Amino acid sequence: MKMAARIRKIREISGLKQAAVAANLQITQQAYFGLEKSADNAKLTTLRRFCNVMNIELSFLIADDIPVTAENIEKYGRRRYFDILSEYEQLERRTEAMNGLMS
């Protein structure tokens, strides 16, 4: 399954409309439609943002040997609580550092 088809299938399984995902990615619905049509030239940052919005691992998104099903998303794709917590802690440290620089 191509990347664009995986992106579409993940969105559909999650029960979201294109407009909702586009809004969370802060892109137009037309740009998101283009991503679902052909993700071959998608930027890595865009794919990572999609994964953050959908709460999935990037490795699952690009793993073309694992079919996109609701069961596989739960089993292999969901971002782990530890990873989410770690990202939050990193953001907190960056905010504190920025506040320190601005003082």
C-alpha positions as CSV (number, residue, x, y, z in Angstrom):
1,M,0.0,0.0,0.0
2,K,1.4,3.4,-1.0
3,M,2.0,6.1,1.6
4,A,-0.9,8.2,0.4
5,A,-3.3,5.3,0.7
6,R,-2.0,4.6,4.3
7,I,-2.5,8.2,5.3
8,R,-6.1,8.1,3.9
9,K,-6.9,4.7,5.6
10,I,-5.5,5.9,9.0
11,R,-7.7,9.0,8.8
12,E,-10.8,7.0,7.8
13,I,-10.3,4.4,10.6
14,S,-9.9,7.3,13.0
15,G,-13.3,8.6,11.8
16,L,-12.0,12.1,10.9
17,K,-12.9,14.2,7.9
18,Q,-10.1,15.6,5.6
19,A,-11.0,19.2,6.8
20,A,-10.5,18.2,10.5
21,V,-7.1,16.7,9.8
22,A,-6.1,19.6,7.6
23,A,-7.0,22.1,10.3
24,N,-5.0,20.2,12.9
25,L,-2.0,20.2,10.5
26,Q,-2.6,23.9,9.8
27,I,-2.8,23.4,6.1
28,T,-5.6,23.8,3.6
29,Q,-8.0,21.0,2.9
30,Q,-6.8,21.1,-0.7
31,A,-3.2,20.6,0.5
32,Y,-4.3,17.7,2.6
33,F,-6.2,16.2,-0.3
34,G,-3.0,16.3,-2.3
35,L,-1.2,14.5,0.5
36,E,-3.8,11.7,0.4
37,K,-3.6,11.6,-3.4
38,S,0.2,11.4,-3.6
39,A,2.5,11.5,-0.6
40,D,5.6,10.6,-2.6
41,N,7.1,14.1,-2.3
42,A,5.7,14.9,1.2
43,K,8.2,16.6,3.5
44,L,9.3,14.6,6.5
45,T,8.1,17.4,8.8
46,T,4.6,17.1,7.3
47,L,4.6,13.3,7.8
48,R,5.7,13.8,11.4
49,R,3.0,16.4,12.0
50,F,0.4,14.0,10.6
51,C,1.7,11.3,12.9
52,N,1.4,13.7,15.9
53,V,-2.1,14.6,15.0
54,M,-3.2,11.0,14.5
55,N,-1.2,9.9,17.6
56,I,0.7,7.2,15.6
57,E,4.4,6.3,15.2
58,L,6.1,7.4,12.1
59,S,7.6,3.9,11.8
60,F,4.0,2.5,11.5
61,L,3.1,5.1,8.8
62,I,6.0,4.1,6.6
63,A,5.9,0.3,7.4
64,D,4.4,-0.9,4.1
65,D,4.6,-4.5,5.3
66,I,2.0,-3.9,8.1
67,P,-1.5,-3.5,6.8
68,V,-3.5,-0.5,8.0
69,T,-6.3,-1.9,10.1
70,A,-7.8,-0.7,13.4
71,E,-6.2,-3.6,15.2
72,N,-2.8,-2.9,13.7
73,I,-3.0,0.8,14.5
74,E,-3.6,-0.1,18.2
75,K,-1.0,-2.9,18.2
76,Y,1.8,-1.3,16.3
77,G,1.0,2.3,15.5
78,R,-0.1,4.2,18.7
79,R,2.5,6.5,20.2
80,R,3.5,5.2,23.5
81,Y,2.6,7.2,26.7
82,F,6.3,7.4,27.6
83,D,7.1,9.0,24.2
84,I,4.3,11.6,24.7
85,L,5.4,12.3,28.2
86,S,9.0,12.7,27.1
87,E,8.0,15.2,24.3
88,Y,6.1,17.2,26.9
89,E,9.0,17.3,29.2
90,Q,11.3,18.4,26.4
91,L,8.8,21.2,25.5
92,E,8.7,22.3,29.1
93,R,12.5,22.5,29.3
94,R,12.6,24.5,26.1
95,T,10.0,26.9,27.4
96,E,12.0,27.4,30.6
97,A,15.2,28.0,28.6
98,M,13.4,30.5,26.4
99,N,11.9,32.3,29.4
100,G,15.4,32.4,30.9
101,L,16.9,34.0,27.8
102,M,14.1,36.6,27.6
103,S,14.5,37.6,31.3
